[in-house]
Each structure stands twice: as structure tokens, then as C-alpha cells.
């Protein structure tokens, strides 16, 4: 299934901008997808944000900088738990669940943060 529009992501624009800045700093070469309740609906204020990092050159390989990203997210001002997964380390049986409803938060090459931050 193709990705959903970024506007489907239930994340205020200021938090999306913070997230995209951290992604660009820590994992600039990764493709990053959001999935779960903040994409498919039903998210509430306390819902976590589920992210999966993909290596666009080889999805079976880890993404460089992912540990730095986890630390940066923990130290950030984002008011929700951000759960980061590596595509390369997920069970293949889980791939269809993510592919059924996701948005691309960071493409490779990364999108302009300015244009993507207009989503609310």
C-alpha cells in the first residue's frame, strides 16, 4: 500500500518540526515512517508515536545513527513517548501491519522541514 498523506499524522506542527529536525540531525540518510494510532486514528494526547527507520540503500541493514536518535528523542521537548524500531530488526511478519497504514516523516533524500511542518 502506498504511504498516506503526512497530514494524516496526528501530531501538532511544532512537534512534527522538532521530530523532523532530530531525524535530519541523527539519521539524515534514513527513510522514516510513522505508523500506529497516530496515523490510523484513535490517538489521544497520551498516545506514543511509533516510528520505523529504513535504510533506503538496503532495508535489511541497520540505519546509522539510530542510537543517537533514541538519545536525542529522550532528551527532547516532545511530550510523548517516541517508540523507534529498525525495519531490519523487525520480524518480517510485522511488515504488512506497518505497510497497511503509514506516513513518510522523512524521505531519502529528506524533504524540506519547512514544507513538511505545515501539517498539524
N, C-alpha and C positions, 0 to 999 in steps of 0.2 A: 504494500500500500504506500502511496506517496505521502510525504510529510504533510501535516496540517499547517495552516497558516500560523505564523508566530502570534497573531492576535488571539489565538485560542488559549495561549498560556495565561493562566490566572496568576499573574504576578504584576504588581504595580510597576509602572515605568521606571521609577527611581531605583527599585530593587533589580530590575532587569539590567539597567545600565551598570550598576555595581557588579552584578554577576558577569556581564559581558567583558567588563574591564579586567576582572580577575582571570577570566578564561584567556583573554588575549595576552595577559602577562605571564601566566603559568603554563598554559598548554596551547600556544599560538598555532600549532600545526595540527591540532586535533579537530575532528568533527564532533560536535557536542549536541546530543539530542536530549530533550526533556520528555518525560512520559509520566504516566500515572494520573492521579486525580487532578493535578493542576493543569492537565491537558485535556483529559476526557470528561471533566466536570465533576462536581461534587466536592471540590476542595473547600475547606473552611480556613479560617485565619491560622489555625494551628497545624495545618497540613504541611508535611515535608515536601521538598522539591526533589524529585528523582531525576538524576542525570546519568547518561551513559556516554563515555568517551570512546571514540572510534579512531583508529589510525587509518587515515584515508589511503595511504600507500599500501597497507596490508592490515585489514581489520582483525586478523589473527594475532597481531603483535600489540604489545602494550603501548600506551601513549607516554612519551617522555614528559616529565613534569607533573604527573598526576599526584604524586605525594605532596609536592609544593602547593598544588591546588587545594588539596584537602586541608592543609595547614592554613592557607590564606582564607579559605571559607570559614574555618573555625574562628579565626581572628577578625572576621569581617563584621560589618554592622547589619548584615542580613538578619531579619527577625525570625527566620525559620531554619529548621534543620535541612541541610542540603545533603542528600544521600548520593554519593558518587560511585559509579560502577564502571569497570572496564569491560567493553564488549568482548575483548579477547579472553576474559576470565569468567564470563557468564556461561552457564550451561546452554548449549545450542537449543535446547528445548524451550528456553525462555525468549529467544529471538522473536518468534511470532507474536508474543504478547506485547513486546515493545513496538514492533513494526505495525501493529494494528492501530496505534494511535500515538504519534509523537510529533514534536515540532523541532526544527533545527534551530538551536540557540546560537550556534557558531558553525558556520560552514568553513570549508577549506578551499580557497583562502578565506579568512574571516571577513564577514560583512562589516560594513561601516557601523560602528557602535551608534553614531548619531542617527542613522536612518532606522536602525532596529529598536532604538529606545523609545520610539513613539508609541509602542504598544503599552496598554495599561493592564 
